[in-house]
Amino acid sequence: MYQVKKVNEPPALNAGWDSAAWNSAEIIRIDTVRPESTAHHPATNCKMLHDNLNIYGLFQVKDRYVRAVTENYNEQVCKDSCVEFFVEPSVKCGYFNFEFSANGTFLLYHVRDHRRGHNGFADFNPVSAKSAGRIQVFHSLSGKIDPEIDVPTTWELGFKIPLALFADETKQEINELSGKIWRANFYKCGDKTSHPHWISWQPIDQKNFHLPENFGEISFE
């Protein structure tokens, strides 16, 4: 189980991995590699904090072959150099897949039934751009990255997600984080990079990130 520490002051998303703002956070090591991956396994870690009303996260990726061509909300960022946070609130209301390209472009669905259907999943909806606009994203790389950056490159991506987003989307009462246990997984991928890879925090049974049965627990202090 990963413990999300509580803070009184919101950490600056751009403060940096080793900054005092993030020193209290435990490290999530995203290092379980699917066998379908190439030999490129970027060292990927994440830190999480909360203030009872917001979730804060910061990814650090020691990468190479970095590609980022998506530029619009809800494009298929998994084809880029991408980090992802999938989370299922404690209420039984499905999960949310926060997927971030290295350049800050992101995708967000609310998936209630992850079985595959004619239009993607059996029961899901893309979260509206208006709702997603409440999410703050920091990214150390910017713009369209094509061709790839083919030298060792460390990049960071941070996010702030208001708890109210989950309540609004699920139509359920979710009004605080302290004391709650949610389920989640964290990922690194790069489907259409020259060296594709699929890496997770908790092991997954197949090359499919949409497996909530493989999520691990995160506990909010």
Order of alpha helices (4+ residues) and beta strands (2+ residues): beta-beta-beta-beta-beta-beta-beta-beta-beta-beta-alpha-beta-beta-beta-alpha-beta-beta-beta
